[in-house]
Amino acid sequence: MTDSPGYLALDVGGTKTIGAVVGTGGEVLASARVPTPTGHGSEEVFEACVFALEAARSETPVSAIGLGVGCGGPMKWPSGDVSPLNIPDWRDFPLRDRLADRLEVPVRVHNDAICLTIGEHLLGGGRGLNNVLGMVVSTGVGGGIVADGQLLTGASGNAGHIGHVVVDPTGPKCSCGGRGCLEAVARGPAVVGWALAQGWQSVDPAGESLAASAREGDPIARAAFQRCGNAVGTAVASVAALLDLEAVTIGGGLSRAGDLLLPAVYEGFERHAGLEFLSQCRVLLAGEDAGLVGAAALFLAQHRYWSEGY
């Protein structure tokens, strides 16, 4: 008896990496999560990716049609050489070719936020809509755009980097070299760092602890999420006005604090979304598996999410 056909999917983040087996209908059949190594070199990060994929595949063996990968950007597309700002150990790392050689399956690599957008457009909050922005707010801040029913890739495949929309020209420096980018304000480590600078104290200074403090009423923690959410809402209003969006879906680590984040996002959005047509745009949380589903969907030609010239 042969294994049934399916897809492998990989979501590479700054703090965690998830490997998965995805069925032909877009359902996640098995997944495995490992920490993303930092400061130990490019090969250790790569081996963590392979381990996560093999762990997921051991739970649900499949005859893999292909491996779709979502990773932070920027990257060279479609060659899959990645230089994610949230993974300093990878600079021009040939992720697509290395995974293809190691696992002996076809591999396609795209931005993790674009994969989330594809997943949401297929099966989530953007299903049935033609104009959608998907966002990842986590160790970094990224985005992907479906406009008039088609995924936007841009001149180099890097379209959608909402994390580098400027929300405060006099704000903090960003790892991209600019100042006041949304990512510099709203990425998880920046939110925690701002709270610490304001006097918040914790034995475990991380996003989960900050969210717990905010829910307990700590004024600094609550102000940190308010500042983050307002910045996200401001950027979303700008992009929604530019592209006439129907929906914005937000995923990533910080989205798990949606009860704290979304009210501030709505507040920031409404403050800047003054044009009447923006009232149609819904802002909501993305599904937990959207990035994995979208990575697998890089192989679904009928959805036209990938270049014919790959």
N, C-alpha and C positions, 0 to 999 in steps of 0.2 A: 504494500500500500504506500503510495507516494504522498508527500505532504501537500496540503491544499495550497493554492496560490494566494499570495498576499504581498504586502509591502513592509519594508523596514523603514523606520522613521527615527530621526535623531534631532533633539533640540539641545543645542549647546549654549549654555548661559554662563554668565560671569561667576556665579556661585554654585550652580548645579547643572548636571548634564543628564538628560533623560533619553534612553533608548526604548523603542517600542516596536511591536508588531501590529500592523493595521490591516484589517480585512478589506476586501474589495468594495465593500459598501461604505467604507469610511469609519468603521467601528474600531476602537482601540482594544485589541485582544489581550495584550500583555504589555507591561512596561517595567522598567528598572531605572532607578534614580541613584546617581552617585555624585559626590561633591566634585566640582571642577577644580583641579589642582592649580595653585598659584605660586609663582616664584620658583618652580622646579624645572622649567624648560618646556619646549614645545612637544617633546616626545611624551612626557608624562600626561599632558593634556590629551594628546592623541590616544594614548593607551586607555585613558578613562572613557573615551568615546567608544572604543572597541569593546571594552568590558561591559558597558551599559547595553550595547546592542546584543552582545552574545548572551548576556544574562536574560534579556527579554526573549530572545529566540529560543533559549533553553526551556522556557515555560510554555511557549506555543510555537512549535516548529512550523515553518512555512517554506514553500518553494518561492523564494523572493523574486518578484518581478523587477524590483529595483529598490534603492535606498534613497529616500528624500531627506535632506538635511536643512534645518534652519539654524543659522548662526548669526551673531551680531556682525555689523558692518563697521567700516566699509569693506568691500570685497571686489575682486575682479570677476566679472560675470560674462559668459557662463562658465569660465574655466574653473571657478570655485577656489581661487587663491584668496585666503581670508586674512584680514588684519583688524579684528574686532577691537574697538577701543576698550571694551571691558575685559579683554583677555590679553594682557601685554605680552605674554609668552608667544603669541602667534603674530608674526608679521610676514605677510606674503606667504603664509603657510599653504602648501598645495593640498588642501583638505580633500577635495573631490578625488584627485588622482591617488592619494594615499589610501583612502577608504576603498576605492575600487580595486586597487592592487591587493589589499589585505583581505577583503571579504569576497572578492571575485563576483561582484554584482554591479550593474549599471548604477551610477550615483549622480544625483543632481543636487546642487547646493544653492540656496538662496538666503536672503536676509530672514532672520527669525520672525521679525514683525510682519514681513510679507507672507510668510507661511501662516502666521496667525490670521492674517486678513483673508487668505484663501480659505482656511478652515471655517471662519465665520461666514464668509460668502456662500460656501457650500451648504453648511449644516447649522449655522448659528444665527446670531442676531442680524446678520446681513443677508440671510437667505431670501431670495426673491427680490432683492433690491439691486439697483444698478450703480449706485454711487455711495461708496462705503470707505471709511478710514478705519483701519485696525491699528491698535497701538500696543506696544509692550512697555510697561513702566516697571522696571526692575533694577538690576545693577546698572543698566543703561536704559535709554529711552529711544525706541525706534517706532517706525510706522510703515504701513503699506497702504496702497490706494487702489480701489477699483473705481474706475470712472466710465460711465456709459457702458457698464457691463464688462469692461476689459481691465485686466491688471495693467497698471502703469509700471513700466520698468525704467524709463528714462534713457539717456544717452549711454550710460555705463552700467545700467542695471541697478543703480542705487537710489532710484526715486522713492520718496516717502520718508526721508529722514527728518521727521517732525521734531526729533530730539535736538536738532540744531536750528530750529526756528528761534529767533531771539525774543525772549519775553521781558528782559530787563537789560538794556544796553550798558548800564553801569553795574550790573550784577557780577557774580563770581566768575572766575576764569573757568573755561571748559577744556577738557582734554583734547578737543579738536583744534585748539589754538585760539578760538574765539572767546567772547565774553558774554555772559548773560544768556546763554542757550538754555532752552528748556531742560536739557539733560543735566546741566550744571546745577540746576535748582531742584529738579524733581527725581533724579535717580536715587535709589534707595540709600547708598552711602552718603549722598549729599544731604538728604533729609535728616539722617541720623547725625551727621556732622554738624549741621546747623543747630540741632537741638542740644548737642553737647556744648557747642559754643555759647548757647544761651543759658547754660547752667543745669541742663538735665543730667541726672546721674543714674547709672545703672551698672550692676555687676556684669551684665551682658549687653553691651551697647550695640544692638542690632535692631533691624526693622521690626521683628516680632516683639521684642521687649518694648520698643517705642510704642507700638500699637497697643500693647497691654497697658502701658502707663496712660495712654490717651483715654482708653476705655474706663480707667479708674479715675479719670478726671484731672490728671496732671496738666496744668495750664501750658507748660512749655511743649509737652508732647502733642497736645491738641493744636497748639499754634503751628507746630511743624507740619502736621497733616493739612491744616488750613492753607499754609503757604504753598505747599506742594500742589494741592488740588486747585487752588486759584491759578497757579502757573499753567497747569495742564489745561484748565478751562479756557484760559486766555489764548493759548496756542491753538486749541481745537476751534475756537471761534474764528480765528484768522483763516485756518485751512478750510473750514466749512464755508466761509464766505467766498474764498477763492474758487472752490470746486463745486459749490452748490450740493452739499452732501445730504443724504437721507439718514445716515446712521454713522455713529462712531462707537466702536467696541474697544474696551480697554482690558488688557490682560497683563500677565507678568506678576512678579512677587508682590508688589504693592497693591495689586487689585484684590488680594486676599484681605486687605483692610478696607474693603469697599464701603463699609458702613461709616468709616471715618473720612474716606477720600471723596466719595461721590458727591456729598452735599457741597463740598468746597469746589469741586469741578463744575457742578451746576451753577454755583454762584459766579465763578469766574467766567463761565460761558455766557450766562445771561447778561452780565455786565458789559460784554463786548459784542454780543450778537444782536446788534440793533436793527439789522435789515429784516424786513418782514418775512422773506422767504426762508430765513434761518429757523423759523419757528417749527418747520417740519422735521428738523434734524433731531434724532433721538441719540442720547448718550447712555450707554449701558455697559455692563461687565461682559467680557468674553467668556466662553466656555473653557473649562480647565484643560481640555485636550485639543483645543483649536489649533495650536501650533504643530502638534504631531499629525493631526488629520491633514493640515495644509501642506506639511512637508511630504507626506505620502502622495498627496494630490498633484505634486509636481510631475507625476507620471501619468496623470489622467488627461490625455490629449484632448478628449472631447470638451474639456472645460477651458482649453486654450490658455492655460496658465504658464506655458513654457514656449520658448522660441522654437520654431520649426527648424532653425539652423543649428540647434544644439549639437 
